[in-house]
Amino acid sequence: MVLLGKMTTYETFASVYDAIMDDSLYDKWTDFSLRHFSKDKKNC
């Protein structure tokens, strides 16, 4: 039954995350990423 508890926790987190991260925040994050992360550098 531990698995069931973990799934419930995930579902709760996912619903809160979806409520907070609306489309405008995704657009802002994309703009930030494109400005600050160079395409020619590899992440380590």
C-alpha positions in Angstrom: 0.0 0.0 0.0 3.0 2.3 0.2 2.8 2.6 -3.6 -0.7 4.0 -3.4 0.4 6.7 -0.9 3.2 7.7 -3.2 0.8 8.0 -6.2 -1.6 10.1 -4.1 1.3 12.4 -3.2 2.3 12.7 -6.8 -1.2 13.5 -7.9 -1.6 16.2 -5.3 1.8 17.7 -6.3 0.8 17.6 -10.0 -2.5 19.4 -9.5 -0.8 22.2 -7.5 2.0 22.5 -10.0 -0.5 22.7 -12.9 -2.4 25.4 -11.1 0.7 27.5 -10.5 2.5 27.0 -13.8 0.1 28.5 -16.3 1.0 29.1 -19.9 2.4 32.6 -19.3 5.0 31.2 -16.9 6.0 28.6 -19.5 6.5 31.4 -22.0 8.6 33.4 -19.6 10.7 30.4 -18.7 11.3 29.7 -22.4 12.3 33.4 -23.0 14.7 33.2 -20.0 16.2 29.9 -21.1 16.8 31.2 -24.7 18.5 34.3 -23.3 20.7 32.6 -20.7 21.6 29.2 -22.1 23.8 29.2 -25.1 23.0 26.7 -27.8 26.7 25.8 -28.5 27.5 24.9 -24.9 26.9 21.4 -23.5 25.5 20.9 -20.1 27.6 18.7 -17.8 
